[in-house]
Amino acid sequence: MGELSREYDRQLERLRRREEQMFRRDAARRKGRIMSWAEKRVPDKLIQTMDIAFYTAFQVLFQRGTGLLGRTIPTRKLLGERYLKEYAIKKAPGARSMGAFHRSAVLSGTLTTAAATAEGCVLGLLGMGLPDIPILMSILLRAIYHTAVRYGFAYDTKGERSYILLVLCAALADGPDRQSYSARADELGRRLDRDQFPWVDLEAQMREAAKALAGAMLVPKFLQGMTLIGVVGGASNFSTSRRVTEMANLKYQRRFWEKKRRKLTRS
């Protein structure tokens, strides 16, 4: 038990450092010439249009699309893999067995990033920016649902949907807002895992998330709507998808290890 406890603590500390490094890396990233050029030319009305587009996508996908996306996830296979890996951890706790979760999640995230990049580049070549939003959100939400199931969490309850919105914002927002969303996601995750089920105004949170994501993706979607150079904006789906899948893997891993640690201290 003592060895398991120490390994759980090491994993949680590793995730804390990883998140800090991720925030520093993304904050230090420089904008390219095209992105800087486009930032000065974005129409004022575009932010409002994108806000509405993201909010509508959340409404449709959460209210009518969750079941459809869920059917594309191999739940039984993922649960079976998780049970085998948990058994391996109990038999031989250590970095090797615990890292198995992370490696399989990274592979899934890589496939999601490839799909989002291809879809964005195709629509970018056609000069289509905003029509990309529902498709991109479907890809990203499916990836998050996939990650949730992999670590043994639900994705279709009101509380979990609220958690997913915070994870999306923590992945794509910038500066202090990003750290605030990250902390809120951690706190909500802990409360959900302790069966506290806090009251959530999902409607208000969808609007908040739509506004945050519209601001974060304003320039890429503006570029994607321009023929010829639209592929540059479409390629930004690579960065968007990578940030979302990386954050989702990190957050669900943290919940998983914290839950394991909590059960260990109770036994």
C-alpha positions in Angstrom: 0.0 0.0 0.0 2.8 2.4 0.8 4.5 1.7 -2.5 1.2 2.4 -4.4 0.6 5.6 -2.4 4.1 6.9 -3.3 3.6 6.0 -7.0 0.2 7.9 -7.1 1.8 10.9 -5.5 4.7 10.8 -8.0 2.2 10.6 -10.9 0.2 13.6 -9.6 3.4 15.6 -9.1 4.5 14.7 -12.7 1.1 15.9 -14.0 1.4 19.2 -12.1 4.8 19.9 -13.7 3.5 18.9 -17.1 0.7 21.4 -16.9 3.0 24.2 -15.8 5.4 23.4 -18.7 2.5 23.3 -21.1 1.3 26.7 -20.0 4.8 28.2 -20.4 5.3 26.6 -23.8 2.0 27.9 -25.2 2.6 31.4 -23.7 6.0 31.6 -25.3 4.8 30.7 -28.8 5.2 33.5 -31.3 2.6 34.4 -33.9 3.6 34.0 -37.5 3.5 36.9 -40.0 0.2 35.8 -41.5 -1.5 35.5 -38.2 -0.2 39.0 -37.1 -1.4 40.4 -40.4 -4.8 38.9 -40.1 -5.2 40.0 -36.4 -5.4 43.6 -37.6 -8.0 42.9 -40.2 -10.6 40.8 -38.4 -14.1 42.4 -38.8 -15.6 43.5 -35.6 -18.8 41.5 -36.2 -16.9 38.2 -36.7 -16.4 37.7 -32.9 -20.2 37.9 -32.3 -20.9 35.6 -35.2 -18.3 33.0 -33.9 -19.7 33.3 -30.4 -23.2 32.4 -31.7 -21.7 29.6 -33.8 -19.9 28.0 -30.9 -22.9 28.3 -28.6 -25.2 26.7 -31.2 -22.7 23.9 -31.7 -22.7 23.2 -28.0 -26.5 23.3 -27.8 -26.9 20.8 -30.7 -24.0 18.5 -29.7 -24.9 18.3 -26.0 -28.6 18.1 -26.5 -28.9 15.8 -29.5 -25.4 14.8 -30.5 -24.0 13.2 -27.4 -25.7 9.9 -28.0 -24.6 9.8 -31.6 -21.0 10.5 -30.8 -21.1 8.0 -28.0 -22.0 5.2 -30.3 -18.7 5.7 -32.2 -16.7 5.1 -29.0 -15.6 1.4 -28.3 -16.7 1.6 -24.7 -16.3 -2.1 -23.9 -12.9 -2.3 -25.5 -11.7 0.8 -23.5 -13.1 -0.5 -20.2 -11.4 -3.9 -20.8 -8.1 -2.2 -21.5 -8.4 -0.1 -18.4 -9.1 -3.1 -16.1 -6.1 -4.9 -17.5 -3.9 -1.9 -16.9 -5.2 -1.3 -13.4 -4.5 -5.0 -12.6 -0.9 -4.5 -13.9 -0.5 -1.5 -11.6 -1.6 -3.5 -8.6 0.8 -6.3 -9.4 3.8 -4.1 -10.2 3.3 -0.5 -9.3 5.8 1.7 -11.1 6.4 4.2 -13.8 6.3 1.6 -16.5 2.8 0.2 -15.7 1.4 3.6 -14.9 2.7 5.1 -18.1 0.6 2.6 -20.1 -2.4 4.8 -19.6 -0.7 7.9 -20.9 0.8 6.1 -24.0 -2.6 4.8 -25.2 -4.2 8.1 -24.6 -1.5 10.0 -26.6 -2.0 7.7 -29.6 -5.8 8.4 -29.5 -5.0 12.1 -29.3 -2.7 11.9 -32.3 -5.4 10.4 -34.5 -7.8 13.1 -33.4 -5.3 15.8 -34.3 -4.7 14.3 -37.7 -8.5 14.2 -38.4 -9.0 17.8 -37.3 -6.1 19.0 -39.3 -7.2 17.3 -42.5 -10.7 18.6 -42.1 -9.6 22.1 -41.5 -7.2 22.2 -44.4 -9.8 20.9 -46.9 -12.4 23.5 -45.8 -9.6 26.2 -45.7 -8.8 25.5 -49.3 -12.4 26.0 -50.2 -12.5 29.3 -48.3 -14.9 27.9 -45.6 -14.3 29.0 -42.0 -17.3 29.1 -39.9 -19.0 26.0 -41.3 -15.9 24.2 -39.8 -17.0 24.9 -36.2 -19.7 22.2 -35.7 -17.4 19.6 -37.4 -14.4 20.6 -35.4 -16.4 20.6 -32.1 -17.7 17.1 -33.0 -14.2 15.8 -33.4 -12.9 17.4 -30.2 -15.9 16.4 -28.1 -15.6 12.8 -29.3 -11.9 12.8 -28.4 -12.8 14.1 -24.9 -15.6 11.5 -24.5 -13.1 8.8 -25.6 -10.6 10.0 -23.0 -13.2 10.1 -20.3 -14.3 6.5 -20.9 -10.6 5.4 -21.1 -10.1 6.6 -17.5 -13.5 5.4 -16.2 -15.5 8.6 -16.2 -18.9 9.5 -17.6 -19.4 12.3 -20.2 -23.2 12.6 -20.6 -24.3 14.0 -17.2 -24.9 17.6 -16.6 -21.9 17.9 -14.2 -19.6 16.1 -16.6 -20.7 18.3 -19.5 -19.9 21.3 -17.3 -16.5 19.8 -16.6 -15.8 19.2 -20.3 -16.6 22.9 -21.1 -14.0 24.0 -18.5 -11.4 21.6 -20.0 -12.0 23.1 -23.4 -11.6 26.6 -22.1 -8.5 25.6 -20.1 -7.0 24.2 -23.3 -7.7 27.1 -25.6 -7.9 30.3 -23.5 -4.7 32.4 -22.8 -3.1 34.1 -19.9 -4.7 34.2 -16.4 -8.0 33.1 -17.8 -6.5 29.8 -18.8 -5.2 29.1 -15.3 -8.5 30.1 -13.8 -10.4 27.6 -16.1 -7.9 24.9 -15.2 -8.3 25.4 -11.5 -12.1 25.5 -11.9 -12.0 22.2 -13.8 -9.9 20.6 -11.1 -12.3 21.7 -8.3 -15.4 20.6 -10.2 -13.8 17.2 -11.0 -13.0 16.6 -7.3 -16.5 17.5 -6.3 -18.0 15.2 -8.9 -15.7 12.3 -7.9 -16.8 12.8 -4.2 -20.5 12.5 -5.3 -21.2 16.1 -4.2 -22.9 16.9 -7.5 -22.8 20.7 -7.4 -25.5 22.8 -9.0 -24.5 23.8 -12.5 -26.1 26.4 -14.8 -25.1 24.6 -18.0 -26.8 27.1 -20.2 -24.7 30.0 -18.7 -21.6 27.9 -18.9 -22.2 27.1 -22.6 -22.4 30.8 -23.3 -19.2 31.5 -21.3 -17.3 28.7 -23.1 -18.6 29.9 -26.5 -17.3 33.4 -25.8 -13.9 32.1 -24.6 -13.5 29.8 -27.6 -14.6 32.4 -30.1 -11.9 34.8 -28.7 -9.3 32.1 -28.9 -10.0 31.0 -32.4 -11.1 34.3 -33.9 -8.0 34.9 -36.2 -7.6 31.3 -37.4 -11.2 31.1 -38.4 -11.0 34.5 -40.2 -8.0 33.1 -42.2 -9.7 29.9 -42.9 -12.6 31.8 -44.5 -10.2 33.3 -47.1 -9.5 31.3 -50.2 -5.9 30.3 -51.0 -4.4 31.3 -47.7 -7.3 29.6 -45.9 -5.2 26.5 -45.5 -3.1 28.4 -43.0 -6.2 29.0 -40.9 -7.3 25.4 -41.4 -3.9 24.1 -40.3 -4.6 25.9 -36.9 -6.9 23.0 -36.2 -3.7 21.0 -35.6 -2.8 23.4 -32.7 -6.4 23.5 -31.4 -6.8 19.7 -31.4 -3.4 19.1 -29.9 -4.1 21.5 -27.1 -7.5 20.1 -26.4 -6.4 16.4 -26.4 -3.3 17.2 -24.3 -5.4 19.0 -21.7 -8.1 16.4 -21.6 -5.5 13.6 -21.1 -3.9 15.6 -18.4 -7.1 16.4 -16.5 -8.6 13.0 -16.7 -5.4 11.4 -15.7 -5.3 13.7 -12.7 -8.8 12.7 -11.7 -8.0 9.1 -12.1 -4.9 9.2 -9.9 -6.6 11.4 -7.3 -9.5 9.0 -7.1 -7.1 6.0 -6.7 -5.2 7.9 -4.1 -8.4 8.8 -2.2 -9.6 5.1 -2.2 -6.2 4.0 -0.9 -6.3 6.3 2.1 -9.8 5.1 3.0 -8.9 1.4 2.9 
